[in-house]
Amino acid sequence: MLGEVALRLLVALALGGVIGAEREASSQPAGLRTHVSVAVGACLFGIISTLGFLEYQAVRETTNVQIDVTRVASNVVVGIGFLGAGLIFRQNGHVRNLTTAASLWVTAAIGLAAGVGNPGAAALATVAMLVALILLRPFRALIEARIVRPRRYVTVVLEGDGGPGAVLADLARAEGVEVVERRIRKQDGRTVIHLVLRGRPGVDLDRPLVEVAQRSDVRDVTDGEAGP
């Protein structure tokens, strides 16, 4: 039995390491060691659920002992959900690390498959995950360049008590850029403009913002969520 346990753990370690290496190469917060740990941990749970209760099977018919290996799998799914949720956060109006959180979730399933003695399914899932993470990158870049309209949350702080009209006019004249939301307020005697900008597919929203930042009546331009 020890040899079977070792084989399952090695399969989980190797397959989780493959996905983790791709995430590590992409400079993601959850990389090689995290994915290996998730795969091996899930695998061990699978081993426990399938091999850890064999001694009870002989007495199952004569006692009220109940063995349900699916409970272990379901709890792995719940537990990995908390780990993935800890990776996800919002920044500048965008949700970050969703793909890495999803890859951890799939890695847990791969480890669990290896743990319950199904290395073929674990290997196929690993191949499918690598296809999604690597081979789909060019298609994602194409969609972003041709279809997706970039959106940006920006905060502009003016010097003194200057008005927002000139800044808004500059942004309105910028080619391919649309101001979809604006909120203006006073803070410490200065005018603060919270903007939501949207561009045509392929438009670089940094260019008009650099021009705004160079204005003499602008104190600061920063990325950030739309203000209250």
C-alpha positions as CSV (number, residue, x, y, z in Angstrom):
1,M,0.0,0.0,0.0
2,L,2.9,2.4,0.7
3,G,4.1,2.1,-2.8
4,E,0.6,3.0,-4.2
5,V,0.5,6.0,-1.8
6,A,3.9,7.2,-3.0
7,L,3.0,6.8,-6.6
8,R,-0.2,8.9,-6.2
9,L,1.6,11.6,-4.4
10,L,4.4,11.8,-7.0
11,V,1.8,12.0,-9.8
12,A,0.0,14.9,-8.0
13,L,3.4,16.6,-7.3
14,A,4.5,16.4,-10.9
15,L,1.2,17.5,-12.4
16,G,0.6,20.3,-9.9
17,G,4.2,21.4,-10.5
18,V,3.6,21.7,-14.3
19,I,0.8,24.2,-13.8
20,G,2.6,26.0,-11.0
21,A,5.7,26.4,-13.2
22,E,3.5,28.2,-15.8
23,R,2.0,30.5,-13.2
24,E,5.5,31.1,-11.8
25,A,6.8,32.1,-15.2
26,S,3.9,34.5,-15.6
27,S,4.9,36.2,-12.3
28,Q,1.6,35.3,-10.6
29,P,1.3,35.5,-6.7
30,A,0.5,31.8,-6.5
31,G,3.3,30.0,-8.3
32,L,5.2,26.7,-8.3
33,R,5.3,25.9,-4.5
34,T,1.6,27.0,-4.0
35,H,0.3,24.8,-6.8
36,V,2.4,21.8,-5.7
37,S,1.2,22.2,-2.1
38,V,-2.4,22.3,-3.2
39,A,-2.0,19.3,-5.5
40,V,-0.2,17.2,-2.9
41,G,-2.6,18.2,-0.1
42,A,-5.7,17.4,-2.2
43,C,-4.0,14.1,-3.2
44,L,-3.5,13.2,0.4
45,F,-7.1,13.9,1.2
46,G,-8.0,11.6,-1.7
47,I,-5.7,8.9,-0.4
48,I,-7.2,9.1,3.0
49,S,-10.7,8.9,1.6
50,T,-10.0,5.8,-0.5
51,L,-7.3,3.9,1.4
52,G,-7.6,5.2,5.0
53,F,-10.8,3.4,5.9
54,L,-10.2,0.0,4.5
55,E,-10.1,-1.6,8.0
56,Y,-13.8,-0.6,8.5
57,Q,-15.1,-2.2,5.4
58,A,-15.0,-5.7,6.9
59,V,-17.2,-4.7,9.8
60,R,-19.5,-2.4,7.9
61,E,-22.3,-4.9,7.5
62,T,-22.4,-5.7,11.2
63,T,-22.1,-2.2,12.6
64,N,-23.5,1.2,12.1
65,V,-20.2,2.5,10.7
66,Q,-20.8,4.6,7.6
67,I,-18.1,5.4,5.0
68,D,-18.7,8.1,2.5
69,V,-15.6,9.1,0.5
70,T,-17.4,11.8,-1.4
71,R,-17.5,13.9,1.8
72,V,-13.7,14.3,1.7
73,A,-13.9,15.5,-2.0
74,S,-16.6,18.0,-1.3
75,N,-14.7,19.4,1.6
76,V,-11.6,19.8,-0.5
77,V,-13.7,21.9,-3.0
78,V,-15.0,24.1,-0.2
79,G,-11.6,24.5,1.4
80,I,-9.8,25.5,-1.9
81,G,-12.5,28.0,-2.5
82,F,-11.3,30.0,0.6
83,L,-7.7,29.9,-0.6
84,G,-8.7,31.1,-4.1
85,A,-10.9,33.9,-2.7
86,G,-7.8,35.2,-0.8
87,L,-6.0,35.7,-4.1
88,I,-8.7,37.8,-5.8
89,F,-8.8,41.5,-5.3
90,R,-9.9,44.7,-7.2
91,Q,-7.4,47.2,-8.5
92,N,-8.2,50.3,-10.5
93,G,-11.6,48.9,-11.4
94,H,-10.2,45.6,-12.5
95,V,-10.5,42.2,-10.8
96,R,-7.1,40.6,-10.4
97,N,-5.8,37.0,-10.1
98,L,-9.0,35.3,-11.1
99,T,-7.1,33.0,-13.5
100,T,-4.6,32.0,-10.8
101,A,-7.4,31.3,-8.3
102,A,-9.2,29.2,-10.9
103,S,-5.9,27.3,-11.6
104,L,-5.6,26.5,-7.9
105,W,-9.1,25.2,-7.9
106,V,-8.4,22.9,-10.9
107,T,-5.0,21.9,-9.4
108,A,-6.9,20.7,-6.3
109,A,-9.1,18.6,-8.5
110,I,-6.1,17.2,-10.3
111,G,-4.5,16.3,-7.0
112,L,-7.7,14.7,-5.7
113,A,-8.0,12.7,-8.9
114,A,-4.5,11.4,-8.5
115,G,-5.2,10.7,-4.8
116,V,-8.3,8.5,-5.5
117,G,-6.3,6.5,-8.1
118,N,-7.2,8.1,-11.4
119,P,-3.9,9.4,-12.8
120,G,-5.3,9.4,-16.4
121,A,-8.0,11.9,-15.6
122,A,-5.5,14.0,-13.6
123,A,-3.1,14.0,-16.6
124,L,-5.8,14.9,-19.1
125,A,-7.0,17.8,-16.9
126,T,-3.4,19.0,-16.6
127,V,-3.1,19.1,-20.4
128,A,-6.4,20.9,-20.7
129,M,-5.4,23.5,-18.1
130,L,-2.1,24.2,-19.9
131,V,-3.9,24.6,-23.2
132,A,-6.2,27.2,-21.4
133,L,-3.3,29.0,-19.8
134,I,-0.8,29.1,-22.6
135,L,-2.3,28.4,-26.0
136,L,-5.3,30.7,-25.5
137,R,-3.1,33.7,-24.7
138,P,-2.9,34.9,-28.4
139,F,-6.7,34.6,-28.8
140,R,-7.1,36.6,-25.6
141,A,-4.7,39.3,-26.8
142,L,-6.6,39.4,-30.2
143,I,-10.0,39.8,-28.4
144,E,-8.6,42.6,-26.2
145,A,-7.1,44.5,-29.2
146,R,-10.1,44.1,-31.5
147,I,-13.2,43.9,-29.3
148,V,-12.7,44.9,-25.7
149,R,-13.1,48.6,-24.9
150,P,-10.6,49.5,-22.2
151,R,-11.9,51.2,-19.1
152,R,-10.0,53.3,-16.6
153,Y,-10.8,54.9,-13.2
154,V,-8.8,58.1,-12.7
155,T,-8.6,60.8,-10.1
156,V,-7.4,64.3,-11.1
157,V,-6.4,66.8,-8.4
158,L,-6.3,70.4,-9.6
159,E,-4.1,73.2,-8.2
160,G,-5.7,75.7,-6.0
161,D,-9.3,76.4,-6.7
162,G,-9.1,75.8,-10.4
163,G,-12.2,74.7,-12.3
164,P,-12.5,71.3,-14.0
165,G,-13.8,72.6,-17.4
166,A,-10.5,72.8,-19.2
167,V,-9.4,69.3,-18.1
168,L,-12.7,67.8,-19.1
169,A,-12.5,69.6,-22.5
170,D,-9.1,68.1,-23.2
171,L,-10.3,64.6,-22.5
172,A,-13.4,65.2,-24.6
173,R,-11.2,66.1,-27.5
174,A,-9.0,63.1,-27.2
175,E,-9.5,60.7,-30.1
176,G,-11.1,57.4,-29.2
177,V,-11.7,58.4,-25.6
178,E,-15.0,58.8,-23.9
179,V,-15.7,60.2,-20.4
180,V,-18.6,57.9,-19.3
181,E,-18.7,59.2,-15.7
182,R,-17.4,62.1,-13.7
183,R,-17.7,63.3,-10.1
184,I,-16.4,66.5,-8.8
185,R,-15.8,67.5,-5.2
186,K,-13.7,69.8,-3.0
187,Q,-11.0,68.4,-0.8
188,D,-8.6,70.5,1.3
189,G,-9.4,73.6,-0.8
190,R,-8.6,71.8,-4.1
191,T,-10.9,70.5,-6.8
192,V,-10.9,66.7,-7.2
193,I,-12.3,65.1,-10.3
194,H,-13.1,61.3,-10.3
195,L,-13.4,60.0,-13.9
196,V,-14.4,56.8,-15.6
197,L,-12.8,56.7,-19.1
198,R,-13.6,54.3,-21.9
199,G,-11.7,53.9,-25.1
200,R,-12.2,52.4,-28.4
201,P,-10.7,48.9,-28.9
202,G,-6.9,49.2,-29.1
203,V,-6.8,52.8,-27.8
204,D,-4.1,53.6,-25.2
205,L,-5.7,55.5,-22.4
206,D,-2.3,56.5,-21.0
207,R,-1.7,59.1,-23.8
208,P,-4.4,61.6,-23.0
209,L,-3.8,61.1,-19.2
210,V,-0.1,62.0,-19.7
211,E,-1.2,65.2,-21.5
212,V,-3.6,66.1,-18.7
213,A,-0.9,65.5,-16.1
214,Q,1.4,68.0,-17.9
215,R,-1.1,70.8,-17.5
216,S,0.0,73.6,-15.2
217,D,-3.4,73.7,-13.4
218,V,-3.2,69.9,-12.6
219,R,-1.4,68.8,-9.4
220,D,-1.8,65.1,-9.6
221,V,-3.3,62.3,-11.8
222,T,-3.7,58.9,-10.3
223,D,-5.5,55.6,-10.9
224,G,-8.3,54.8,-8.5
225,E,-11.9,53.8,-8.1
226,A,-14.6,56.4,-8.8
227,G,-15.0,58.6,-5.8
228,P,-18.2,59.1,-3.7
